[in-house]
Amino acid sequence: MVMRMRIVGLLAFALAIPSLTIAQGGGAAQGNSAPSGARPAPAAPADYPPYTRPVTSYVPPRTPDGQPDISGLYVGIPLPRNIETPLVPATARRPANRAGGEYMFGLNERAKLPEGAIARPAVVDPADGKIPLTPEALARRKEIMARQNEIEYLDGRVMCLAPGVPRITVPQVVVGYQIFQKPGFVVIFYEQSHLYRTIPLDNRPALDPTIKKALGVSRGHWEGNTLVVEVTNFTNNFENNWAIASQGNDGQIGAEALSSGHGIPHGDAYRVTERYTPIDANTIHYEARIIDEKEFTQPVTLAWYAFSRAPKDYVPLEYACFEGNAKNILLMTNTDISGLRVDVP
């Protein structure tokens, strides 16, 4: 019954965006939202217009302690061009991925990209959308993607590990997000794996740098109506905590032809500055600037329209990561459960 509520809620959801004045990367945008992913996008250009942050006249209400109120339940807005522009075109197209295609991009009723927003990769700086990996980082990425049948290199999210930042914010297929606010804090709950981040706003210092966490240590403040979060102290003791990646890649595509951000771990001094900007009462724009001198030849900025207000009957569900995941249970435990699977309508 709850799952039926989820499906009905998603199918009934339509979002209007009345107050956006400048879309990501330039261009006016007013009125109702336009479809994203409903039909194939035109060929990607070699370069995109310079990235500019959205400008909006929207003024959010205030919490009792004076914070801009962005609290509530949200669902992800699908990325129009995935994470990055590949270094080389893919030589073969994989079969449609059910999770990344049928559910995320196949339904017009999913949350939409605002009208007038430029369809570009999440990487907005460099302007060509290509992640500026060092030669050593590219070689490491190629090795990781070539060894996705080994648990030491397997995508951490596939193993139900915390995916890190900003990857945790990449739109998921059927999971949502919830923002809570209380005096001095913002808390973001991720339906995926029931992860959460507590973001203090009192200018306290970061934890001792020897303390490492998969989602890092967050410290926030408000700049006008934008929540700015500095994230440091990331775990860096395994190959599975990638800086950024999207849904639906099993390692069968060569690293230079990837557009998903897969296979990019981070260095010891990895740090991220996030910006959450309410565009209107229903939409939050997200930006993440990554500095990692070990992996990237320059700082990298990713940005996308991230959160769309969830339908009123949206209910966060218990997240079952391992159920039916026969391949990875075999990799991790040497137990074959493939013969025990039951098809559920």
C-alpha angles and dihedrals in degrees: 000000000000092000089051088053089052093052094044090048093052094046092049095048120110122166129210120198109195106165109045110124104175123025126216108290094011137297132107119271128186137149128026125356123265127226119271121199095000091118133015113284120236119261113295116251122237090242134019130212114278111280117253125180115248116263118210138175091214115124112194121217118259132248118232090267093050103259119141101261111238095149123135145074120311140178125210124263109226116249110250095215106015120242107308147003106256119240089231130014117264110259094211133027116230120227113272111283110230096214097044096037118027097040105025103038105013100070119075088202092071118104110287137224110252116264112266095022113135115247100233137138118277087251103085098165116075087046094225090064094239119135106237100227121178114242089254092051092049091051090049091049091052090052093048093050092046091054102049090128090067120081093221090064102029119125104274094221090056086057090051093250122144106274101216132227132337089006092069088065097052105115113267128210106246104355129096142202133236127200120203125187130196131161108301097000146076118198122195116199117198116203087210107095089341090272121165140182126212111208115193117205100197100097093250115163122256119264122271106295091237089067107088129188132182091233092037126226115296129209119178145189137171123251101190105304094340122099108220117197126188111204123194140145097068123179110253105170100103141040095240103074100087123191095229138351141148135219131295116026123128100183096262094118120077115255095245090054096050120115095177103079089240123156101025112128119181137240133246096270096044112148135170135202112203128195122196111191122182107222095184137335090292107035137064122190117212131207130179125187112197125199116189115147091187097058106024132051089215138006113287126216123200123186137171143148095270115171131044122184109262123238115271092249094049111131122190109233134212105272112231107189103170100040109120092354093133099159096054095041086055091050094048103037106017087237118133111213096162092108091054097060118121122202109233117197 
